[in-house]
Amino acid sequence: MNGSSVLLHLAGAVALLLWATRMVRTGVERAYGERMRRSLRGVLHNPVLAVLWGLMLSIALQSSTAVSLLVGSFVGSGIVSGIAGLMAVRGAEVGSALVVKILSFDLTLLVPLCLVAGTVIFMSTERSNWRQMGRILVGIGLLVLSLEMTGQATEPLRNSELLPVIVSYLNTDPVTAFLLAALMTWLFHSSIAAVLLVVTFASRGLIQPELGIVMICGVNLGSSFIAPILTRNAAPKARIVPMGNLLMRGLGSIVILTLYLAFRPPVAVLGSTPADQVINGHILFNVIILLAGVPLSSLVLKATRAVVALNAPAEPQKPIDHVELSALDESVLDTPSLALANATRETVSVCETVEIMLRGIIDLYENPDQARIDELSALDDKVDRKHAAIKLYLAKLTTRKLSDYEVGRARELLGACVKLEQVGDIIVRNMLALVQKKMDRKLQFTDEGWRELSDFHARVLTNARMAFNVLVSRDRETAHQLVLEKDHLRDAEKQTSDRHFNRLREGTTRSLETSSIHLDTIRDLKQINSLLAAMAYPVLEEQGLLNTTRLRALHS
């Protein structure tokens, strides 16, 4: 096999590795994203728990960068402290290193098992969470398969005449090897993929373990740059955690490389094989950075804030009045296609506001705050204003000559706006009243009750996003999935209520105190979900996929 073929096969193996890693990450995010975010918010106040949760989350997502971005957004929102955020990322880096260790074992049998099981699950159900579980299993199967492909692709390099020359040069120039590994990691945007490639080279005897350790330091340097560059345009507070990780991990890689080159400790203590030595060296590196980060976190946080402040845009001297823009251009009413597009844009804006309200309400249940309650109420006023404007705009449009499709689309948008306004009213008039009641009486949910509420809310929020997508895309499959999820949520409501009544029978004090709030919240969330699911009916009805009545089966 010539050099071009080797590089092509190696590139294909690495591409599959990156794609499989993304499949697993996106599957986990779609199935459990909201639940993980809520759990993470709850534990980040404790630095020790933050480290452990960051470690577990990194293993689940197979990406320490994703954890860094998520935690950074929490710090930027003021939900958690900067120190706790830095500790969570330190745990995530250790978790990412442990993923490499897990993948180093012989997992060949997992390939057919995961591919078959994942495909069967994905294709045999319409339930979103189960389909994402199938996606995760297929991703894991492809991930292990990509490692086998990488090993096979590098096998011909054993007989290469050029590779020994390159390796010999890198052995004499560790700085170049260090920077080359950092660049490779940045291009991959994945430290796991980069480490696995280095491990494959070491296990095949293509590089010595000593060079592998140098390249591992470079991998950690390159990985520490990914999150800061991705958040370079974010708010200053949201950049604190990524920049803090760059200072700790990036500078740590340079310090550890310097110490390693100065003292040349034997790598044999790290394992019996070259692959184990490289992997364990990677784990040891991140453990050292974690341990060093505990006493240095306050100092790093101060330095990070100073660095971020240098690049932060100057505050305006005077506040600039916010102008609420509208897409409802009346000059195009005589062109129905453009007018409907404008009405769709404005309705999407209402969707975004309702999503902010729906996301924010559950946080108020956990941390009630009068200022944020007032902000949420103001958003409902915004929804009411936009709804009135859209209704008037569509009324003017319907006085023009429209096709049957345009008339139907106008009715669909108007119906969606009515439902969105009702969702906003439920959140403000019903759920905010429950938040106020909980705050005034200083009540607390049981751990199990709060977990049930959070999970139920997460499902409704996921369905809301699906409904908003249907409004724009009018995709039949998504509309069908949304209506199916409505039935699944009804079953979940029954199960949640049964568990709640069981706690009441057991006489749990906190369950008794919060019973009405718990049940009313579940009822309100179910009503919101029903309103949003109804946005899929016009799409299904248009394609003949919706019965005119649920009672049709009784007459057959």
N, C-alpha and C positions, 0 to 999 in steps of 0.2 A: 504494500500500500504506500503510495507516494505521500509527500508532505501535505499537499493540498487536500487529499482525501482524509488524512488524519485530522487536520484542522476543521474540516467540514463536519466530520462525525463528532468531534469534540464540541464544536459550537452547537450542534443539534442536541447533544446530551445536556449541555449547560442551559440551553433554551428550554428544554423540557423540565429541567430542575426548577428554573425560575417560574415557569408557568404552573407547575404542580404546587409549588409553595404558595403562589397567588391563589390557586383554587382552594386550598385548605384555608387560607386566611379569610378570603371573602365568604366562604361557606360558614365559617365560625361567626364572622361579623354579622351576616344576614340572619342566622338562626338565633344567635345569643347576644348580639351586639348591645341592645338596650339593657338587657339584664346584666351584662358584664360592666357596662358603664355605671349603672346604678350601684352595683356591689363595690366597684372600685372607689366610687365617691365615699362610700360608707367606711372603708378601711384606711383611706389615705391619711386620716387624722393621726394614725398611729404609725410612726416610722418603721417599726418592726413588721407590723402587718403589711405595710406598704411594700417592703422588700419581698415578702413572701407572695403577695398577690401579684406584684410585678413579674416575679419569676413564673408563676403559674400562667399568667396571661400571655407571657412571651412564648411559652411552650404551646399554648393553644393556638395562638395566632402565627407562630413560627416567624416572628418578626419583632425584634426589640425596637426597631424604628417606629412601628405602628403604636407600640406602647408609649414611646417617647412623645409622639404627636398627640396621643389621647390625653396623657397626663399633663402635657404642656397646655392643652386647651382648658383643663380643669384649673390649673394655676392661673391662667390668664383670666378666667371667669371669677377668680377669688374663692372658688369652692374649697380648695386645699392650700396649704402653705407650700412655699418653694422648697423647703427642706424635705418635706414628705414626698414631694414630686421627684426630687433628685434621688431619694432613696428607692422609690418605686422603679425608676429607670435602672438603678444599679442592680436591683433584683432581676429586672428584665434582661440585662446583659448576661447575667449568670444563667438565666433560663435559656437564652439563645444558645449559649455554649453547651448546655446539657442536651439540647435538641440534636446537636452534632454528635454527641456521645451516643445517644439512642440510635441514631441512623447509622452508626458505625458497626452495629451488630449485624449478624446475618439475618436479614429480613426477607429473603427471597420468596418464602412461602406466602408472604403478605401480598405480593403482587397479584396473583390470580384471585385470592380470597377477597381483597379489597375491591378489585375491578368488578368482579361478579356481583358481590353484595351491594356495592355502591350503585351499579347500573340497575339492578333489580329494584332497589329501594326508590331510586329516582324515577323510574319509569312506571312503577306500579301504584303510585299514590299522587294525589293532588295537594296534599297537605304541605304547606311551605316548609315547616321545620324538618319534616322527614325528607323532603327533596334536598334540602341543604345538607342533611346528614349523609345522603347518598353522594352528594358533590364532595363532601369532605373525604369519604372513603375512597372515591375514585382518585382524588388528589393525592392521598397517601400512597395508593398503589402506583401512580405515575411517578411520585417522588422516589420511591424505592427503585422503580424501573430505571429512572434517569441515572441513579448512582451506578447501576450495573452497566448502563450504556457508557458512562464516563470511564469506568474501568476498562471496558473493552476498547474504547476509542484511544486510550493512552497506551495500550499494550504494544502497538508497533513502535512507539517512541523508544522502547528499550534498545532497539537496533539503530536508532538514529545517529548519524555522525555529527549533526549540528547541535543536538541537545546537550551532549557532554561539554561542548565548548561554552555554550550559554551558561550552564550550571556552574562550570568552573569559574567563569567570570563573576557570576553572582556570589560565589563563595568568597572571592577576594574583595568584593565590593558590596558589603551588607547594606549600605545606605541605599544603593540603587535597588536592591532586592526589596528593601523595606518600602520604598516609594512606589515600586512597581506593584506590589501587593495592595497598597493603599489605593492606587489608581484603578486596579482591577475590581476592588470592592465597590468603589464609587460607580463604576460602569455597570456592575451587576445590581447595585442598590440592594444588596443582600449580603450580610456577613456570613450567613449560614452557607450560601452557595459558594462563596469565596473560600471559606475554611474547608468545606468538603472537597473542593478542587485541590487545595494544597495537600489534604490528607490523602487523596487518591494518588497524587504524584509521589508522596512519601511511601505509601504502601507498595507501590510498583517499583520502588528503588530508583525513581527518576531524580529525586533530590534527597539529600541527607537530612536527618532530623534537625541538625543544627541550623541548616538553612531554612527548614520549615518553621522553626521557632522565630527566626527573624521575620519571615513573611507573615506569621501570625500577628506579630506586633504591628506590621503594616496594615493587615486586615482591620485590626481594631482602630487604627488611625483613620483609615478610609471610611469605616462605618460611622465614626463619630461625626463626620461632616455631612451625612445624608440629611438628618432631621433639621439642622440649622439652615441648610440651603433651601429645603422645602418650605420652611417657615420664614424665609427672609422678608416677605411682604406682610407678615402677620402683625398683630398688635404687639407692642413691646413686652407686655406681661406674658403673652403666649410664647415668646421666644426664650424665656428665662431657662426653662428645663432643657430644651435642646442645646442651648449655648453652654449651660452648666455641664451637661454631659460631654460636650466637646472639650471643655477645660479639663475635666477629670479624666476622661478616657483618652482623649487625644494627647494631652501632655503626659498622661500616665504611660502611654505606649512609647513615647520618646525617652522617658526616664528609665523604664524597664529595659528598653533596647540598649541604652547606654550602659546600664549596670550589667546586662548580660554580656555585652561585648568586652567590658572591662574585666570581668571575673571569670567568664567562660565556665559556668558550672556544668557538671556532667548531665546530659539529658537522659541518661540511662535510668535515673531515679524516677522519671516520669512514666515509665512503662517498659514492657518487654519487647514491643514492636515499634517500628518507626511511626505507624499510624497512631498507636496509643500515646506515644510521646508527644506528637503534635497536638492531638485532641486534648490530652490532659494539661499540656502547656497552655492551651487556649482557656480551659476552665480555670487553671491556677491564675492566669493573668487577670481574669474578671473577678475572681474571689479577692485577689490582692487589692484591686481598685475599689471593690466594695468595702473591704475592711479599712482601707485608707480614707474612703469617703465619709465614714461615720464621724471621726473627729474633725475632718476638714470641710464638712458640708456647709457650715456657717460662713467660713472664709470664702469658699467657692461661690456661695450665693451672693455675697457682697461684691465679689469680683465680677460675677456674671451681670448683676444689675448695673454695674458701672460700665461694662462693655456694651450692654444693650442700650443704655442711656446715650452713649456716644453716637449711635446710629439712629436713634429715635427722632422722628420729625418734630420740629419745633411746634409748641402749642400756639394756636392762633391768639393774637392779642385780644380780639373781641369775638364773642360767640357769633356764629353765622346761623341765621334762621334756617330751619329745615323746611324745604319746599316739598310737599307731597305731590309727586308727579302722577299724572293720569294718562292712560293709553287711549282714553275714549275721545278720539278725534272726530268731531261732528262733520268736518269737511269731507269725509269719505263715506258718509251714510248712503250716498247714491251708488256706491260700489260695494255691494253686500259682502263680497268675499273679504275685502279689507276691513270693513266694519266688524264682521264676525271675528276676524283675527285680532282686532283691537279689544273686543269684548273678552276673547279668550285670554289675552295677556292680562287684562285687569282682573279676571276671575282667578287666574293663577296667583296674582298678587294677594288676593284674599286667602287663597289656599295657604300661602306662606305664612300669613299672619295667624291663621287658625292653627297651623302646625306649631308655631312659637307658643301660642297659648296652651295647646295640648301638652307640649313638652314641659312648659313651665309650671303647670298646675300640680304635677306630682312632686316637684321639688318643694313646693309650698306646703304640701302635706308633711314632708319630712322636716323642713326648716321654715316654719311660718314667719313671715316678715311683713309688716304693714306697708312699707314702701313698695315692695314687690307686688303686693296685692293690689295696690293702687295702679301700678304700671300695667298689670294684667287687665284691670277694668278699663283702662284707657285704650287698650288694644281692641276691646270689644266695640268701643265707640267708633274706632277706625273701620272695623268690619261693617258696622251699620251704615256708615257714610258711603263706603264703596258699594255696598249692596244697593243702596238707594240710587246711586249714580248709574250703576250697570242696568238696573231695572228701567230707569228713564231712557237710557241710551238704546236699549233693545226695543222699548216701546216705540221710539221714534223710527227705528230701523224697520219694524214690521209694517209701517205705513207705506213703505216702498214695495215695489214689485219683487217678490222673492220666489225662488224655486222651492219645491217641496223639501229638498234637503236643507236649504237655508232656513226655512221655517222651523224644521225639526231641530236644527242645531241651535237656533235662537231659544227655543223652548228648553232644550237641554241645558244651556248655560244659565238661563233664568232659574230653572229648577235646582241646579247646583248651587247657585248663590243663595237661594232660600234655605237650602239644607245647611250651608256653611254658616249662615246667620243663626240658625237654630242651634248649631253646635256651639257657637260663641256664647249664646244665651245660656245654654246648659252649663258651660264652664263657669261663667260669671255669676249667674243667679243661683245655681244649685251648688256647684262644687266649691266655689269661693266661700259660700255661706258655711259649708262644712269645715273648710279650713279655718274660718274665723271661730267657729264653735270649738274646734280642737284646740286652737290657740288660747281662747279665753278660759277654757276649763283645764288647760295644761294636761291634756290627755296624751297617752302614748299607746300605739298599737303593740300587740304581741309580735315577737320576731316572725312567727309563722304567718300571722295575719298581714303584716307589712310586706312580707315576701310575696304572698298571694296577690295583694293589691298591685305591687310593682310589676309582677309578671303579667297580670291582666292588662295593666296600662300599657306595657311594652307591646303586647299583641295588638291592642287598639291603635297605637301609634304606627306600627308597621302597616296595618291595614289602611290607615289614613293616607300614608305615603303612596300605597298602591292605588287608592281611589283618586288621588291627585294626578297620578300618572295616566290613569284611564281617561280622565277628563281631557287630557292633551292628546294622548296617542290613540285613544279609542280602540285599543288592542283587544281582540276578542278573548284571547287566552288569559290575559290579565284580569279582564272583567269577570270571566268565569271563575278564576281563582279567588277573586274578592268575594263573590257570592258564596262560594264554598267555605271560605274563612268565617263568614257570618254564622253559618251553621255550627262550625267548630267552636266559635266563641260562645254560642248559646250553651253548648255542652260544658264548656269550661266554667261558665257562670253557675250552672247547677252544681258542679263539683266543688267550686269555691264556697258556695252557700252551704252545702252539706258539711264541709269541713268546719266552717264557722259555727254552725249550730252544734256540732260535736264539741267544740271548745266551750260553748255556752253551757252545755249539759255537764261538762266537767267542772264548771264553776270557776274558770280562769277569770281573775278579777279584771285584768285589762281588757279581756274580750267583752265582758259585761259593760264596761265603761264606754268602749268604742263601737259597740254593736251597731247602733243606728248609723253611725258615720261610715262604717265598713260596708254595710249592705246598701246604703244610699249611693255610695261611690261606685260600687259595682253596677248598680242599676243605671246610673248616669253614664258610665263608660259604655255599657251595652247599648244604650239609646244612641249615643254618639256614633258607635260602630254601625248601627242599623241605618242611620241617616247617611253616613258616608258610603256604605255598601250600596245604597239605593242609587248612587251616582253611576253605577255600572249597568243599571236596568235599561236605559235607552240604547246602549250598545248591543246588549243581548237581544232586546226586543226587535231591533232593526234587522237582526240576522236570524230571527225566528227561533231563538234559543231560550225564550222565556215564556212560561205559561201565563195566560191571562189571569188565572186564579189558582191558588194552591188547593182549591176544593175539587179540581177537575177529576182527581183520582177517585172520589167518592161516587161518581156517576158511572164509572166503568165497570 
